[in-house]
Each structure stands twice: as C-alpha cells, then as structure tokens.
Amino acid sequence: MDWKVFLATFTAVFFAELADKTQLVGIGMAAKTGKPVSVWLGSVCAYIIVTVISVFIGLLMARFLKPELIRYLGASLFVIIGLLMLFKLI
C-alpha cells in the first residue's frame, strides 16, 4: 500500500466531508429515528458504494484523459456549480 497516497486521500476526503450535507442528513436521521447504529451503517454502506463508483470512473477516465485535465475539469465543474448555486440558478 502506498501510505502517502492513502494519507493524502484520507485527509482530502475527511476535510471535504466535514459539515457537508451528508453529515446533516446523518444528524437529522439519527435525531428523527433515534437509531444511530442503523443510520451509521446505512451511511457507511452508501458511502462505500459511492466511493467505489467514483474510483472506477476515475480509473476509466485516466485511460483516456491526462490526470491534469481531469483535475482541471473537476475544479472547473466545482466552480461552475458553486456560481450557479450562488446566483440561485440551480
């Protein structure tokens, strides 16, 4: 295992996910249902599946596109979506 890649990925995902809408859903579901273990298991399973899908998409894209282009496309989409949300267009 490449620990440098592991730690970089862990750190990036950890800080990107802090206080995002996924956590707010988890907080709301746990408060509403009173079943934190079920909410946690559902959240973990969903996140595993989403992560597997995103990793495979990344591998597929890497076969056809340079990593730098993927990074710039991702950053551009992030900015565009942010601007659309800022101006309440989505």
N, C-alpha and C positions, 0 to 999 in steps of 0.2 A: 504494500500500500504506500502511496505517495502522501506522506503526512503533511507536507507543505500544501499540496492541493486540497487535502481534507480540511486542514485548519482554515485555509483561505475561504473555502466554500462554506464551512460551518459559520465562520464569522460574518460573511456577507449575508447568508440567509438569516442568521439569528437577528442581526440588526435590521434587516429589511422587513422582517416579520413582526418586530416589536410594535405593539399598539396599532396593528392594521385591522382591517375589517374582519379578518378571520378570527382574530382574538376576541373582537367584540361579539361575534356570533357565539363563540365558545362561552364567553362570560354570560351572555343572555340565555343561552340554552341551559347552562348549569344552574343559573338562578331560577329559571322558569320550571325546570323539571325536578330540581333537587337531586339529580343523579349524576354527580361529577365523573364517576368512573365510566359510565356509558357515554357521556359527552366526550371525555378524553379519548376513549377507544375509537369512537366514530371519527373524531378529528384526526387522530393519528393515521387511521386506515385511509381516510380521504387524502391526507397529505402525502402518504406513501404513493398512492396511485397517481396523483398529480405530478409528483416528482419523477416517477418512473417515466411517465409520458413525456415530460419536458426534457429529460435526459436523452431519451430515444430520438426526439425531434432534433435536439442539439447534435447528436451523432449523425443523423441523416443530413442535416444542413451542412455539417462540416465536410461531408463528402463532395458537396457541390460549391460551397462558398468558403472564402478565406475567413478565419476566425475574426480578423479585424473588421471585415464587412458585417459579420453577424453582430459584433459588439456595437458598431455604429448604427445598424438598423434597429437594434434593441433600444439603444439610447434615444434615437430619433422617435421611435414609437412612444416611448415613455414620455418624452417632452410633448409630443402632439396630443396624446391622450390627456395629459395634465392641462394643456392650454384649452382643449375642448371642455374639460370639466370646469376650469376656471371661468370660462365665458358661458357656462351652462348650456352648451350645445349637445352634451350627452348626459 
